[in-house]
Amino acid sequence: MPENPLQYSDAPTGPDHVAIIMDGNGRWAQARGLPRTAGHKAGAEAVRRTIKAAVAMGVPYLTLFGFSSENWKRPSGEVGDLMGLLRLYLRNEIAELDRQGVRLRVIGDRSRFADDIQRLITDAEGRTQGNTKLHLTIALSYGGRQEILDAARSLAEQVQRGEIAPADIDETRFERALYTAGLPEPDLLIRTSGEQRISNFLLWQMAYAEFVFTDVLWPDFGQEQMADALAEFRGRERRFGGAAV
């Protein structure tokens, strides 16, 4: 690893798109005798570090799994705390993202959020839409199966209206119906906290992604761990179903 993991001007190319399942906030807090909210706050700091690292390392696309559709089942107090942190992030961090040249995009069922959060998301996306340094996507109230169902339903409705024929539906058209339309597929998935599953995240898009699992809890994730994951990715041979060279 370079002495300064942020210096990557001479590094091999790729990955272009890194997706991260940010896991372990609760365990981080529990290990320190703190409430879960403290873990989520520390996790927000890890988001800042990771965005900065991605920009410095030349990663053009970063997608973070922030809040799943299943997370709504958590205790109401914890959900309320998470919504409060989301409000703070959208109010306080967007100016810095804009300054860094980061474009923000949110995918998922935003209709479940309060009206003010929906407005904050829309405003943040509008303010940063011209930025190109880093395309940051945050999955909120997101579920991969629901995304696929929504895409299938949208295409079925187009067929019903006579706009397309069933034979017109191929992978390219299907991908344009997904929430991630216009984004490249992830090259690398990182999951923190030692868990080794993808938890209903980008199920279609992960078909050929490389997976890196780390025992580091999300609040402790930063530049060094990002550099390690990218180095591991660059050491792998990607064959996309073909034979080894």
N, C-alpha and C positions, 0 to 999 in steps of 0.2 A: 504494500500500500504506500502511496506517496506520503511524504511527511505532512503535506497539507492536502487533505483529501478533496479540497475544492479546486485544485489546479488540475484541470483535465484537458487542456488544450491539445496535448499530444496523445490522448488516450484513444483506444480503438473506438470505432463508431458504434452506436447503439448502447442500450435500447432506446428506441424512439418514444415508446409509450410504456410508462411504469404505472401499474395499479397497485394499491396498497389496502389491505384489510387492517384497519387500525384497532388492535385488540389488546386488552389487558389493563385498561384504566381502573376498573374495579379492583383487580388483584393488586395493582400498584398501591392503591389507597389502603386496602386492607392490610397489606404488609407493613404499613407505616402507622396503623391505628387511626387512620383518617377516614372521614366520610367519603362516599363514592364521588360526591361532587368535586372533592379535591383532586381525585384522579382524572375527572373530565377536564378540569381546568389545566392540569399538567399536560393532558393530552392535547389541548389547544396550543400550548407552547411547542409541543412536538410538531404540530402541523406547521407552525411558523418556521421552525428549523428545517423541516423537510422541503418546504417550498423554496426556501433560500438555497438549499443544497441542490435541488433540481435545476434551478436557474443557473447556478454556478457550474454545475457539471454538464450543462448543455442538453438536458433532457427536455424535449419540446412538449411532451404531453404527460400529464400526471393526473391520475384519477384516484380519489380517496373515497373509501366506503365510510361515510360519516354516521348514518342512521338508517337502519334497515326497516322494512315494512313490519317485520316481526318485533322490532324494538318498541312499538306502540304498546305491547303487552306488558312492558315493565311497570313497576309500581308508579302510580300517578305522580308521586312526589319527585321521583327520579326523572320522569319524562318532563315534568315542569321545570326542573333544574336544567335539563338539557336544552329545552326551548329557550330558557333565559340566556344560556351561554351562546346559543345560535344567534339570538338577537344582538348580543354584545359583539360577536364576531362580525356580523354583517354591518353593524354600525361603525365599528372601530378599526377594522382591518382593511376595508376596501380601498381606502386612500393609499395605503402602503402597497397593496397588490397592484393598484394602478401605476404607482410610481415605479415599481419593479418591471412593468410591462407585462403583467400577468392578466390573461383573460379568464374570467370566471364563468363557469357554466354549471348549472344544477340539473341533475336528472332524478327522476322519481315522481311519486304522486304528491305534488306540492299542494293539492287541494285539501289535504288533511291538516295543513298548517294553518295557524291563525292568520287572519287577513293582513295584519301588519307585517308578519314574517314573509308572506307571499309578496307584499309590496317591496320589502327590503331586498328580496331575491331578485325581483324584476329590475329594480333600480341598480343593483350591483352588476347584473349581467349587462345592462345597457351602458353603464359607465365604463366598463372594461372591454366592450366588444371589439374595439379597434386594436387591442394589444396583441402582440405576436411572440413575445419572448418566451412565454410558457402558457400553454393551454391547460388550465386547471379545471378539472371536472370534479364536483363533489356529489356523491350519490346520497340523497336524503329521502327518507320514506321510500326506499328503493327495494325492489325484489326482482330478481332475474326471471323467475317464472312468470310474474305478472307482466314484465316487459315483453316477453315472448308472446303471451296471450294477447296483449294489446296490439302488437304488430300483426298477429294473425287475424285478429278481429278487423283491424283497419284494412287489410288487404281483402278480406272477405266482403267487406262493405263496398270496396271499389269494384269487385267482381259483380256484386249484386246490382250496382248502379250502371253496369255495362262499360265502365271506364277501362277495365283490363280484362283479359281472359285468364282462366286458371293457368293455362300454359305459359303465360307471361311471368309467372312468379318464379323467379330464380333467386340465388343467394344475394345477388346485388340488390335486387328490388326489395327483398326481405330486410336486408341491412338498412336500407333507407327508411324503413318503417320503425326501426328501433329507436329508443331514446338517444342512442349514441350516434345517430346518423351524422356523417361528416367527420367522425373521428376514426383514426386508424385503430386496428385491433391491438390490445396490449401485447407487448413482447415479453414482459416480465410481471409476474404477480409476487408481491411480498406480503407475507402475513406474519405479524408479530405475536408474541406471547406463547409460542410453542404449539399452538393448535395447528392441525394439518388438514384443513378442509376449506372449501371456498364459500360456504354459507350463502348460497343463492345469489352470488355476486357475478354479474356479467357472464352468465352461463353460455350464451351463444358466442360471445366475443373471446372467451378464454380457450377456444379450441386448440390453438397451437402455442399458447403462452408457456414460458418457462416459469416454474414455481420455485421460490426461495422461502423457506420457513425459518424463522429465527426465534430463539427463546426470549429475546429482549422484549420487555413489556413496552407498549406503545409510548407511555410518557418518557421513557429513557431512549427512545429512538432519535437518531439525529444524523449528522453528516458522516460520522464514521460508519454507522450501520448501513447507510445508503451506499457509501462507497464500497463496502464489502459485498453487498448484494449485486451491485453493478459489475464488480470484478468477477463474481461467481458466474453471472450471466455471460460475460464475455469469454469465459473459459469453456463454455459449452458448445457443442456442435448441434446446430438446429437443422433438422432434415425435412420437416414438414411432411412426413410420411414417406419420404424417399429413402434410398439406401445410403448407408454410411460411405463417405468418400475414402 
